[in-house]
Amino acid sequence: MVNEYEIKKQICDIGKRIYDKGMVAANDGNISVKLNDNEFLCTPTGVSKGFMTPEFICKVDRDGKVIQANKGFKPSSEIKMHMRVYKERPDVNSVVHAHPMYATGFAIAGIPLTQPIMPEAVIALGCVPIAEYGTPSTEEIPDAVSKYLQSFDAVLLENHGALTFSDSLLAAYHKMESVEFYAKLLYISKQLGGAKELSESQVQRLYEIRRQFGLKGKHPADLCPNAKAGQPSCHGCGGNCTCGSKGESDMVAEITKRVLAQLGKN
């Protein structure tokens, strides 16, 4: 079992990654990891995520109250948002919040990421909705995010940024990378005259690949709120998919290699 100090080092490493990739500026963003049902590690407020060391990291309880923090550090002001995710998604072990440039641009423009434009994004993310605007550090953001937690593993925050969560810190970070890459490609394709979307049958086959791999987490293929309401789902899945059981982070590379080969089979 990985000890707390090693987890703190991993949080610092991911913080540096999101900072170096321009997903946060100055002291923006926050990261948390679940240790058990009542103990969580989180990044401190007012600190650049690119320059953290393990002693910066705070420990809080399920209510966001400090269990341990070194002098001069206190938990992120957005800890309420993280705690809501953990409360409503027991399968989640890590949450990442950042302001990636392209994804945040879509959040500011009020445009959700719903177009099926590349196989990997359809399989890993499905689509990414926008949670209504809320004042930072209040219950408004947790309340806005809450309605999407049972159907998605990534959410844009209106006029704010992006939130991703998964069964491990690395998987949550990878989802943030995927959201930003998806948003960037969609933005570029719009400048080139518009994206050529995958057909409904192609999307159906991608959802079948996801089912075959048994990926963890929530996905529109499994629980699309539109499909459940009798309306067309985000990517036309029809709401007939079933939830998987295997971890996601170890399978992303394998999926990437197989997707195009699967699409080429008639």
C-alpha positions in Angstrom: 0.0 0.0 0.0 1.4 3.4 -0.9 2.0 5.6 2.1 0.8 9.1 2.6 4.1 10.8 1.8 4.3 9.0 -1.6 0.7 10.1 -2.4 1.7 13.7 -1.5 4.6 13.5 -3.9 2.3 12.2 -6.6 -0.1 15.1 -6.0 2.9 17.5 -6.3 3.9 15.8 -9.6 0.4 16.1 -11.1 0.3 19.7 -9.9 3.5 20.4 -11.8 2.2 18.7 -14.9 -1.0 20.8 -15.0 1.0 23.9 -14.4 3.6 23.1 -17.0 0.9 22.3 -19.6 -0.7 25.7 -19.0 -3.8 24.2 -17.5 -3.6 26.6 -14.5 -2.1 30.0 -14.0 -0.6 31.5 -10.8 -2.4 29.8 -7.8 -5.3 28.3 -9.8 -6.6 24.8 -9.6 -6.8 22.1 -6.9 -6.2 18.4 -6.5 -7.4 15.9 -3.9 -7.0 12.2 -3.2 -9.2 9.9 -1.0 -7.3 7.9 1.7 -10.3 6.4 3.3 -13.9 7.3 4.0 -12.9 10.1 6.4 -9.4 11.2 5.3 -8.5 13.1 2.2 -5.3 14.8 1.0 -5.7 18.1 -0.9 -3.7 20.9 -2.3 -3.5 24.2 -0.2 -5.1 27.5 -1.2 -3.0 30.4 -2.4 -0.1 28.2 -3.7 1.0 27.6 -7.3 0.5 24.0 -8.3 3.8 24.0 -10.2 5.9 24.7 -7.1 4.5 22.4 -4.4 6.4 20.0 -2.2 4.9 17.3 0.0 4.8 19.5 3.1 2.4 21.8 1.4 -0.3 19.1 1.2 -3.2 19.3 3.7 -5.3 16.5 5.2 -9.1 17.0 5.7 -12.1 15.0 6.9 -15.2 14.2 4.9 -16.6 17.6 5.8 -13.5 19.4 4.6 -12.3 20.3 8.1 -8.6 20.3 8.7 -7.1 17.1 10.3 -3.5 18.2 9.6 -1.8 21.1 7.8 1.6 22.6 8.3 1.9 26.2 9.4 1.1 28.7 6.7 -1.1 26.2 4.7 -4.8 25.6 4.7 -7.0 23.5 2.3 -8.2 24.8 -1.0 -11.2 27.0 -0.8 -12.9 24.7 -3.4 -12.7 21.7 -1.1 -16.5 21.7 -0.9 -16.7 20.8 -4.6 -14.3 17.8 -4.1 -16.2 16.6 -1.0 -19.5 16.6 -2.9 -17.9 14.4 -5.6 -16.6 11.9 -3.0 -19.9 11.8 -1.2 -22.0 11.1 -4.3 -19.5 8.9 -6.1 -18.1 6.3 -3.8 -16.1 4.8 -6.7 -14.1 8.0 -7.0 -10.7 8.2 -5.3 -9.3 11.4 -6.8 -10.5 14.8 -8.1 -8.7 17.3 -10.3 -9.9 20.9 -11.0 -8.0 23.1 -13.5 -8.5 25.8 -16.1 -7.3 24.3 -19.3 -7.3 27.0 -22.0 -9.5 25.4 -24.7 -11.9 23.5 -22.4 -12.4 26.6 -20.3 -13.0 28.6 -23.5 -15.9 26.3 -24.3 -17.2 26.6 -20.7 -17.1 30.4 -21.0 -18.9 30.3 -24.4 -21.5 28.0 -22.9 -20.7 25.2 -25.4 -20.6 21.6 -24.0 -18.3 19.1 -25.6 -20.8 16.7 -27.2 -19.7 16.2 -30.8 -18.3 12.7 -31.6 -15.2 13.7 -33.5 -12.6 11.2 -32.5 -12.7 7.5 -31.3 -10.7 8.0 -28.1 -12.8 10.8 -26.8 -16.0 9.0 -27.5 -14.8 5.9 -25.6 -13.1 7.6 -22.7 -15.4 10.6 -22.1 -18.5 10.2 -24.1 -19.4 13.9 -23.8 -18.7 16.6 -21.3 -21.6 18.8 -20.1 -21.5 22.2 -18.5 -22.5 22.7 -14.9 -24.3 26.0 -14.2 -22.2 28.9 -12.8 -21.7 29.0 -9.1 -19.7 31.4 -6.9 -16.3 29.8 -6.0 -15.9 28.5 -2.4 -19.7 28.3 -1.9 -22.2 25.4 -2.1 -23.4 26.8 -5.4 -20.7 24.9 -7.4 -21.2 21.6 -5.6 -24.9 21.9 -6.1 -24.4 22.6 -9.8 -22.0 19.7 -10.3 -24.1 17.3 -8.3 -26.7 16.7 -11.1 -24.0 15.4 -13.5 -22.1 13.1 -11.2 -24.1 10.0 -11.8 -23.7 10.2 -15.6 -20.2 11.7 -16.3 -16.6 11.6 -15.1 -15.8 15.1 -16.5 -17.7 18.3 -16.3 -17.1 21.8 -17.5 -17.8 24.6 -15.0 -19.6 27.5 -16.6 -17.2 30.6 -16.7 -14.8 28.7 -14.5 -12.9 25.7 -15.8 -13.1 21.9 -15.8 -13.5 19.1 -13.2 -12.5 15.5 -13.7 -12.6 12.6 -11.3 -11.8 8.9 -11.3 -10.6 5.8 -9.4 -7.0 7.0 -9.2 -5.1 10.3 -9.3 -3.4 9.4 -12.6 -6.7 8.5 -14.2 -8.4 11.7 -13.0 -5.4 13.7 -14.5 -5.6 11.7 -17.7 -9.2 12.7 -18.0 -8.3 16.4 -17.7 -5.7 15.9 -20.5 -8.4 14.2 -22.6 -10.9 16.9 -22.0 -8.5 19.6 -23.1 -7.3 17.7 -26.1 -10.9 17.1 -27.2 -11.7 20.8 -26.8 -8.6 21.8 -28.7 -9.4 19.5 -31.6 -13.0 20.6 -31.7 -11.9 24.3 -31.7 -9.4 23.7 -34.5 -12.0 21.8 -36.6 -14.4 24.7 -36.2 -11.8 27.1 -37.7 -11.4 24.7 -40.6 -15.1 24.8 -41.5 -16.6 22.4 -39.0 -16.0 18.9 -37.7 -17.0 15.9 -39.7 -18.7 13.9 -37.0 -18.6 10.1 -36.6 -21.8 8.4 -37.8 -24.3 6.9 -35.4 -23.2 3.4 -36.4 -19.5 4.3 -35.8 -20.3 5.6 -32.4 -22.3 2.5 -31.6 -19.3 0.4 -32.4 -17.1 2.5 -30.2 -19.5 2.1 -27.3 -19.3 -1.7 -27.9 -15.5 -1.5 -27.6 -16.0 0.4 -24.3 -18.4 -2.4 -23.1 -15.9 -5.1 -24.1 -13.1 -3.4 -22.1 -15.4 -3.1 -19.1 -14.2 0.4 -18.1 -15.0 1.9 -14.7 -16.7 5.2 -14.1 -19.8 6.8 -15.5 -20.4 7.4 -19.2 -23.2 8.5 -21.5 -23.2 5.1 -23.1 -24.3 3.7 -19.8 -26.4 6.4 -18.1 -27.2 9.2 -20.6 -29.8 11.4 -19.0 -31.3 12.3 -22.4 -31.8 8.7 -23.3 -33.3 8.0 -19.9 -35.8 10.8 -20.6 -36.8 9.3 -23.9 -34.8 11.8 -26.0 -31.9 11.3 -28.4 -28.7 10.6 -26.3 -25.5 12.6 -26.6 -24.0 10.3 -29.2 -27.0 8.3 -30.2 -26.2 5.3 -27.9 -29.9 4.7 -27.1 -29.0 4.2 -23.5 -28.6 0.4 -23.9 -25.0 0.1 -22.6 -24.1 -1.5 -19.3 -21.6 -0.4 -16.7 -18.1 -2.0 -16.7 -15.8 -3.2 -14.0 -12.2 -2.8 -15.0 -9.8 0.0 -14.2 -9.5 2.6 -16.9 -6.0 4.1 -16.6 -4.2 0.9 -17.6 -6.4 0.4 -20.7 -6.3 3.7 -22.4 -3.1 2.9 -24.5 -4.5 -0.5 -25.5 -7.9 1.1 -26.5 -6.1 3.7 -28.7 -4.2 1.0 -30.6 -7.4 -1.1 -31.3 -10.0 1.6 -32.1 -9.1 2.3 -35.7 -8.6 -1.4 -36.4 -12.1 -2.1 -35.0 -13.6 0.7 -37.1 -12.0 -0.8 -40.2 -13.9 -4.1 -39.8 -17.1 -4.4 -41.8 
